[in-house]
Amino acid sequence: MDEYLILMRLDLITKEAQPSPEQLESYMKMYHDWVGGIAAQNKFVGGTGLATEGKVIKFGPVITDGPFVEIKESLAGFITIRATDLEDATNIAKQCPILGGEGNSVEVRKIQGH
């Protein structure tokens, strides 16, 4: 099996897009259930959420506050999974609960050399 990175992007900065504490608790349960299902298949490798603050470094070097200087959609976290191929990894990623939010996205990328 190969390893794949599942990148989860959502709007972390627009105040209106932020969930209530109750919604957040519900979303986290769905997320943990999803990851638990992946782990039960022995396909979960690891992952974590990311802080909203950070820096973006561009050519120059130009350093700006980030990581969302130009778009609302931010990288919220990632997991690494094992899958037989890109289609298998995509089918796992399609179940990610963040896809229930308008404008959210999930990206699947094979990790080279694994």
C-alpha positions, 0 to 999 in steps of 0.5 A, a space after each residue: 500500500 502507498 501513503 497518501 496525504 489528505 489536506 483539509 481546507 476550510 474558511 477559518 477567518 470569516 466570522 460568519 463561517 465559524 461554528 458555534 461551540 455546539 456545532 464544533 463539538 458535533 463536527 469534531 465527533 464526526 471527524 473523530 468517527 471518520 478517522 476511527 473508521 480509517 484506523 479500524 481498517 488499519 489505513 490511518 498513519 497520522 495527522 493533526 490540525 494546524 493553528 490559524 496563525 502563521 507566516 507566508 514566505 515568498 520570493 524576495 524574500 517577502 514575509 507576510 502574516 498568513 497563511 491566508 493572505 489572499 483567500 479565505 480558505 485555509 489549510 486546517 489540518 491533514 491526515 496521512 493514510 495508507 491506500 491501495 491507489 489514488 482511487 482508494 484514497 479518494 474514496 476515503 477522502 470523500 467521506 471527510 465530514 468537512 465536505 459538509 460545509 459549503 466552500 470547504 475542500 479536501 485534497 488527496 496527494 500521494 506521498 512520493 517514495 512510499 
